Amino acid sequence: MTRALLLRMSNSPTIERFVKKNGMSAGFARRFIAGERMEETVDSVRQLNAREMTVTLDYLGENVSRPEEAHDSVEYYRRLFKFIFDNRLDANVSLKLTQLGLDISDSLAAQNMRLILEEAAKYDQFVRIDMEGSDYTERTLSIFYELWGDHKNFGTVIQTYLYRSETDIHRLIDAGARVRLVKGAYNEPKEVAFPDKKDVDESYVKLTQELLLKGNYPAIATHDPVIIAATNSFVADNQISVDRFEYQMLFGVRRDLQNKLVSDGFRMRVYVPFGTQWYGYMMRRLAERPTNLWFVLKNLLRK
Ligand code: FDA
């Protein structure tokens, strides 16, 4: 119930205005977001790299409605690739197709993504297309396959709460594509997604095992200690080498577990979001763990 409410609030411009006015200054957004400008991420990325973790930088933004905004996003990514290179950060990039114009047209988003992949290739960079709500799944994957013929420096994300994901995983495995597996962060109807967490978790374990056996360098993106323990056992039982996959977690979430996995010899990549458009991202993090709300309220009261 609270989860659905928080996810609905993530689409409310009025609440967004209030939270954004108080958020960064009250400090609670800082727990999940590295800063508002790319320059502000350097310390966080360097600290993670020093802890032997790689990073994926997410320049926050979604659902742009004008082609000029989508164009600005492409220009921003051009600067971001150069910035990562110039600062010698061990980081790649994650982005959303609605930030590149998917709400305007599929062809605009595809064309912008192509420009980004060409630019990324100049820096030998890898780009991950995040997966958004289920209205976008088919279109995101179509664009993925359209570009896959010409580019290989990118991958995408599959959400285990969707019924369709098993079929999608098989096709991506056959294509040799790199997949990040997540449970899924959006408010989805029961017609397309498992309503029970137990089924989402079961699907996660099953699809993880398929990716580990047959996938191309999968990213197991979860903070779930039970699933991580099961994955570690599966990897050991099947003699899968630790350099064949990576764990991924979000900036500010389960830092203890991030450190533990690295000290146990596993690869860990931390997803580090930044930018001024942090409201939707932060609300999805609160929805995942409503007890985080206390942290938010405490910070607002302290102000
Ligand atoms: P689950 O929600 O069951 O949580 C397991 C445990 O993890 C909790 O008990 C708690 O201890 C901890 N935890 C989880 N979330 C927390 C939080 N916000 N704050 C504090 N503790 C928390 N989704 C999507 O739809 N599209 C995408 O492209 C991506 N991309 C992505 C990248 C990366 C690197 C990660 C880690 C996650 C995503 N996600 C995503 C989000 C994902 O779908 C999911 O919502 C979250 O990872 C939470 O699910 P868990 O697998 O962690 O399990």
Residues whose N, C-alpha, C, O or C-beta is under 5 A from the ligand:
A	BS01	FDA	D130 M131 V157 V182 K183 G184 A185 Y186 A221 T222 H223 D224 Q248 M249 L250 V253 Y271 R285 E288 R289
